[in-house]
Amino acid sequence: MDKKDMRIVFMGTPEFAVESLKALVEGGYNVVGVVTQPDKPVGRHQETLQPPAVKVYAESVGLPVLQPVKMKDVEFLEQLRAWKADLQVVVAFRMLPEVVWSMPRFGTFNVHAALLPQYRGAAPINWAVINGETETGVTTFFLDKDIDTGRIIKRKYFSIPDSANVEYVYDGLMRLGAELAIETIDLLCEKVADDFDADKILSVMNEITEAQDESSDLRHAPKIFKETCEIDWRQKASAIYNFVRGLSPYPGAWSKMVSLDNTAAPATKMVLKIFEVAKTEKAVVAKPGTFIVENKKIYVNTNDFLLELKELQLSGKKRMDSRSFLNGFKQVEEYKLEKE
């Protein structure tokens, strides 16, 4: 089947998805419509509506856009059917009901930012870095009734350097995901024909896919909340190092900064966001979470080795390097970091 004949509906929301949609458009694929999230209220009084990145790009190239509040809305489903999609491509979107993902005759595939079955869930890139993985990747799979469990079509691999933060991996997987989306569509175009009946389509899909291996030790990627990002300084330095880079630059690892003076008022408690740390071979000399300032560098005691704080942000202040931080906060050793 020629790629220009396959009618494709694209579904996605953030910048991560734009790269894939752009690859489809620039590659001459027949994208007949785009589905994305509704515009989001922003600003102090929620007065301004901010369109999703996918909508901005789609409208810039003249693609029709649907923004349903509810995926089972009758009017939305009628509009979606009117596009007569042969295939739906999903990148960084929401969970789809069966009435949506089962609509196209060639199915709906998702681009997942991990090597399934590992890291099923909402935050696969963060958790891969937090867990110290040296390799991750992207996977395309057909949607089914459970989350991230459908039959795998293709994978591409990506190495994670020890120094990389989640932003680096995000950017790499965004590009890799776009490549894999194209390769997956090309494979489908090669294997299917316009006159295939349902049984023939099912036979081909089973031939080019594989079931996910449920026997391995699976690591999951649940949604990350503010409390997820709090640092436990009682852990080993290597674990904290991975934790910080797995949350940098967003949403950012953080810790409570508390005065060592037990008589101090509660107002002296502050939140310190930490965006970059460096491993050292210096053994700890005090309890986890206590500071050491040496040669204009800030160190924190962990379970085993000192970690050097490189880039940080105190609540109400700008993000800065440790030297700048010390210039404005010389009494840092009078505080400690602790987990609530």
BELVEN-V955496 format. One record per residue. RES is the residue in one small letter. PHI is phi in whole degrees, -180 to 180 (none if undefined). D_CENTER is the distance of its C-alpha to the mean C-alpha in Angstrom with 1 decimal. Layout:
res:RES phi:PHI d_center:D_CENTER
res:RES phi:PHI d_center:D_CENTER
This chain:
res:m phi:none d_center:33.0
res:d phi:-70 d_center:32.5
res:k phi:-62 d_center:29.1
res:k phi:-76 d_center:30.8
res:d phi:-93 d_center:32.1
res:m phi:-82 d_center:28.9
res:r phi:-80 d_center:27.8
res:i phi:-116 d_center:24.0
res:v phi:-106 d_center:22.1
res:f phi:-104 d_center:18.5
res:m phi:-128 d_center:16.0
res:g phi:-178 d_center:12.8
res:t phi:-131 d_center:12.1
res:p phi:-85 d_center:9.9
res:e phi:-57 d_center:10.7
res:f phi:-55 d_center:8.3
res:a phi:-80 d_center:10.8
res:v phi:-59 d_center:13.8
res:e phi:-58 d_center:14.1
res:s phi:-70 d_center:14.7
res:l phi:-62 d_center:17.1
res:k phi:-62 d_center:18.8
res:a phi:-63 d_center:19.4
res:l phi:-66 d_center:21.0
res:v phi:-65 d_center:23.2
res:e phi:-70 d_center:24.3
res:g phi:-85 d_center:25.0
res:g phi:81 d_center:27.4
res:y phi:-78 d_center:25.8
res:n phi:-88 d_center:27.2
res:v phi:-82 d_center:24.4
res:v phi:-96 d_center:26.5
res:g phi:-176 d_center:24.1
res:v phi:-131 d_center:20.7
res:v phi:-117 d_center:19.2
res:t phi:-144 d_center:16.8
res:q phi:-72 d_center:16.5
res:p phi:-63 d_center:19.5
res:d phi:-57 d_center:19.9
res:k phi:-105 d_center:18.8
res:p phi:-66 d_center:21.6
res:v phi:-133 d_center:21.2
res:g phi:95 d_center:23.7
res:r phi:-58 d_center:26.0
res:h phi:-110 d_center:27.7
res:q phi:55 d_center:25.0
res:e phi:-88 d_center:27.4
res:t phi:-101 d_center:25.3
res:l phi:-99 d_center:23.1
res:q phi:-104 d_center:20.0
res:p phi:-74 d_center:19.2
res:p phi:-62 d_center:15.7
res:a phi:-58 d_center:15.0
res:v phi:-64 d_center:15.6
res:k phi:-64 d_center:18.9
res:v phi:-58 d_center:20.0
res:y phi:-68 d_center:19.8
res:a phi:-58 d_center:21.3
res:e phi:-69 d_center:24.2
res:s phi:-68 d_center:24.8
res:v phi:-110 d_center:25.6
res:g phi:78 d_center:27.5
res:l phi:-90 d_center:25.4
res:p phi:-69 d_center:26.1
res:v phi:-128 d_center:23.3
res:l phi:-114 d_center:23.2
res:q phi:-131 d_center:21.3
res:p phi:-71 d_center:22.3
res:v phi:-77 d_center:22.0
res:k phi:-122 d_center:22.7
res:m phi:-72 d_center:21.9
res:k phi:-101 d_center:25.4
res:d phi:-60 d_center:27.3
res:v phi:-60 d_center:30.4
res:e phi:-63 d_center:30.6
res:f phi:-62 d_center:27.0
res:l phi:-61 d_center:27.7
res:e phi:-65 d_center:30.9
res:q phi:-66 d_center:29.3
res:l phi:-65 d_center:26.7
res:r phi:-62 d_center:29.6
res:a phi:-64 d_center:31.6
res:w phi:-76 d_center:29.2
res:k phi:52 d_center:30.3
res:a phi:-68 d_center:27.2
res:d phi:-86 d_center:27.7
res:l phi:-151 d_center:24.0
res:q phi:-117 d_center:20.7
res:v phi:-115 d_center:17.5
res:v phi:-117 d_center:14.2
res:v phi:-137 d_center:10.9
res:a phi:51 d_center:8.0
res:f phi:-125 d_center:11.0
res:r phi:-97 d_center:12.7
res:m phi:-68 d_center:14.8
res:l phi:-104 d_center:17.9
res:p phi:-74 d_center:21.4
res:e phi:-58 d_center:23.7
res:v phi:-61 d_center:25.9
res:v phi:-90 d_center:23.1
res:w phi:-71 d_center:21.6
res:s phi:-91 d_center:25.2
res:m phi:-66 d_center:26.7
res:p phi:-72 d_center:26.6
res:r phi:-70 d_center:29.1
res:f phi:-98 d_center:26.9
res:g phi:89 d_center:24.0
res:t phi:-130 d_center:20.3
res:f phi:-114 d_center:17.7
res:n phi:-115 d_center:14.0
res:v phi:-99 d_center:11.7
res:h phi:-106 d_center:9.3
res:a phi:-85 d_center:7.1
res:a phi:-168 d_center:9.5
res:l phi:-95 d_center:13.3
res:l phi:-59 d_center:14.3
res:p phi:-83 d_center:16.0
res:q phi:-70 d_center:14.1
res:y phi:58 d_center:10.9
res:r phi:-71 d_center:11.4
res:g phi:133 d_center:9.5
res:a phi:-83 d_center:6.9
res:a phi:-132 d_center:4.7
res:p phi:-66 d_center:5.8
res:i phi:-70 d_center:4.9
res:n phi:-58 d_center:6.3
res:w phi:-69 d_center:9.0
res:a phi:-63 d_center:10.1
res:v phi:-73 d_center:11.0
res:i phi:-56 d_center:12.4
res:n phi:-84 d_center:14.5
res:g phi:74 d_center:15.8
res:e phi:-64 d_center:15.0
res:t phi:-99 d_center:16.8
res:e phi:-146 d_center:15.4
res:t phi:-142 d_center:12.4
res:g phi:168 d_center:12.1
res:v phi:-130 d_center:11.5
res:t phi:-134 d_center:13.6
res:t phi:-105 d_center:15.4
res:f phi:-151 d_center:17.2
res:f phi:-79 d_center:19.4
res:l phi:-69 d_center:18.6
res:d phi:-138 d_center:21.0
res:k phi:-73 d_center:21.8
res:d phi:-105 d_center:19.4
res:i phi:-76 d_center:15.6
res:d phi:59 d_center:14.2
res:t phi:-117 d_center:17.8
res:g phi:-67 d_center:19.4
res:r phi:-66 d_center:21.3
res:i phi:-81 d_center:19.5
res:i phi:-97 d_center:20.6
res:k phi:-147 d_center:19.3
res:r phi:-134 d_center:17.1
res:k phi:-136 d_center:16.5
res:y phi:-107 d_center:16.1
res:f phi:-144 d_center:14.6
res:s phi:-83 d_center:16.2
res:i phi:-109 d_center:14.7
res:p phi:-63 d_center:17.5
res:d phi:-63 d_center:18.5
res:s phi:-91 d_center:18.2
res:a phi:-74 d_center:14.7
res:n phi:-99 d_center:12.3
res:v phi:-67 d_center:8.5
res:e phi:-63 d_center:9.3
res:y phi:-61 d_center:11.5
res:v phi:-68 d_center:9.3
res:y phi:-56 d_center:6.7
res:d phi:-62 d_center:10.1
res:g phi:-65 d_center:11.6
res:l phi:-72 d_center:9.4
res:m phi:-61 d_center:9.6
res:r phi:-69 d_center:13.3
res:l phi:-66 d_center:13.6
res:g phi:-64 d_center:12.1
res:a phi:-65 d_center:14.7
res:e phi:-62 d_center:17.3
res:l phi:-70 d_center:16.7
res:a phi:-60 d_center:16.9
res:i phi:-64 d_center:20.2
res:e phi:-62 d_center:21.5
res:t phi:-69 d_center:20.8
res:i phi:-63 d_center:22.7
res:d phi:-61 d_center:25.4
res:l phi:-63 d_center:25.9
res:l phi:-64 d_center:26.3
res:c phi:-61 d_center:28.7
res:e phi:-70 d_center:30.6
res:k phi:-96 d_center:31.1
res:v phi:-112 d_center:31.8
res:a phi:-133 d_center:34.7
res:d phi:-63 d_center:35.4
res:d phi:-95 d_center:38.2
res:f phi:-68 d_center:36.4
res:d phi:-87 d_center:37.0
res:a phi:-61 d_center:34.6
res:d phi:-66 d_center:36.0
res:k phi:-67 d_center:35.6
res:i phi:-61 d_center:32.0
res:l phi:-61 d_center:31.2
res:s phi:-62 d_center:33.1
res:v phi:-66 d_center:31.2
res:m phi:-63 d_center:27.8
res:n phi:-68 d_center:28.8
res:e phi:-69 d_center:30.2
res:i phi:-97 d_center:27.1
res:t phi:-123 d_center:24.5
res:e phi:-137 d_center:24.4
res:a phi:-71 d_center:23.7
res:q phi:-73 d_center:21.0
res:d phi:-82 d_center:22.6
res:e phi:-89 d_center:22.7
res:s phi:-84 d_center:25.1
res:s phi:-78 d_center:22.8
res:d phi:-76 d_center:21.5
res:l phi:-85 d_center:18.1
res:r phi:-107 d_center:15.3
res:h phi:-108 d_center:13.0
res:a phi:-133 d_center:9.5
res:p phi:-66 d_center:10.6
res:k phi:-58 d_center:9.4
res:i phi:-99 d_center:9.8
res:f phi:-112 d_center:13.0
res:k phi:-56 d_center:15.3
res:e phi:-67 d_center:17.4
res:t phi:-63 d_center:14.8
res:c phi:-87 d_center:14.6
res:e phi:-77 d_center:18.4
res:i phi:-82 d_center:19.8
res:d phi:-104 d_center:22.5
res:w phi:-72 d_center:25.0
res:r phi:-81 d_center:26.9
res:q phi:-79 d_center:24.5
res:k phi:-69 d_center:25.1
res:a phi:-58 d_center:24.3
res:s phi:-64 d_center:22.1
res:a phi:-68 d_center:19.9
res:i phi:-68 d_center:19.6
res:y phi:-57 d_center:19.0
res:n phi:-67 d_center:15.9
res:f phi:-61 d_center:14.8
res:v phi:-65 d_center:15.3
res:r phi:-72 d_center:13.5
res:g phi:-76 d_center:10.4
res:l phi:-123 d_center:10.3
res:s phi:-110 d_center:11.8
res:p phi:-90 d_center:12.1
res:y phi:-135 d_center:10.1
res:p phi:-82 d_center:10.8
res:g phi:97 d_center:13.4
res:a phi:-73 d_center:15.5
res:w phi:-146 d_center:18.8
res:s phi:-151 d_center:22.3
res:k phi:-77 d_center:25.5
res:m phi:-106 d_center:28.2
res:v phi:-121 d_center:31.6
res:s phi:-66 d_center:35.1
res:l phi:-74 d_center:37.2
res:d phi:-80 d_center:40.1
res:n phi:-64 d_center:40.4
res:t phi:-90 d_center:42.6
res:a phi:-68 d_center:40.0
res:a phi:-71 d_center:38.9
res:p phi:-56 d_center:35.6
res:a phi:-64 d_center:34.7
res:t phi:-80 d_center:34.3
res:k phi:-78 d_center:31.0
res:m phi:-133 d_center:28.1
res:v phi:-104 d_center:24.3
res:l phi:-113 d_center:23.2
res:k phi:-89 d_center:19.7
res:i phi:-125 d_center:19.2
res:f phi:-104 d_center:17.0
res:e phi:-151 d_center:18.8
res:v phi:-131 d_center:21.3
res:a phi:-126 d_center:23.6
res:k phi:-75 d_center:25.1
res:t phi:-132 d_center:28.8
res:e phi:-106 d_center:31.7
res:k phi:-81 d_center:33.4
res:a phi:-71 d_center:34.2
res:v phi:-67 d_center:33.7
res:v phi:-127 d_center:36.8
res:a phi:-155 d_center:36.0
res:k phi:-65 d_center:34.0
res:p phi:-55 d_center:30.1
res:g phi:95 d_center:28.8
res:t phi:-86 d_center:31.9
res:f phi:-88 d_center:32.0
res:i phi:-137 d_center:34.0
res:v phi:-110 d_center:34.8
res:e phi:-148 d_center:36.4
res:n phi:53 d_center:37.1
res:k phi:61 d_center:35.0
res:k phi:-121 d_center:31.9
res:i phi:-106 d_center:30.2
res:y phi:-118 d_center:29.7
res:v phi:-129 d_center:28.5
res:n phi:-75 d_center:30.0
res:t phi:-121 d_center:27.8
res:n phi:-76 d_center:29.1
res:d phi:-136 d_center:30.4
res:f phi:-119 d_center:29.8
res:l phi:-74 d_center:29.4
res:l phi:-111 d_center:26.1
res:e phi:-91 d_center:26.6
res:l phi:-84 d_center:24.7
res:k phi:-105 d_center:24.0
res:e phi:-140 d_center:22.0
res:l phi:-151 d_center:22.1
res:q phi:-152 d_center:22.6
res:l phi:-84 d_center:25.2
res:s phi:-52 d_center:24.9
res:g phi:86 d_center:26.6
res:k phi:-118 d_center:26.5
res:k phi:-83 d_center:24.7
res:r phi:-69 d_center:22.3
res:m phi:-155 d_center:24.7
res:d phi:-80 d_center:25.7
res:s phi:-65 d_center:27.7
res:r phi:-64 d_center:31.1
res:s phi:-65 d_center:30.7
res:f phi:-61 d_center:29.6
res:l phi:-66 d_center:32.8
res:n phi:-62 d_center:34.9
res:g phi:-104 d_center:34.1
res:f phi:-144 d_center:33.8
res:k phi:-71 d_center:36.5
res:q phi:-90 d_center:36.9
res:v phi:-59 d_center:33.6
res:e phi:-72 d_center:35.5
res:e phi:-86 d_center:36.9
res:y phi:-125 d_center:33.6
res:k phi:-140 d_center:31.3
res:l phi:-104 d_center:27.7
res:e phi:-144 d_center:27.4
res:k phi:-94 d_center:25.1
res:e phi:-65 d_center:26.2
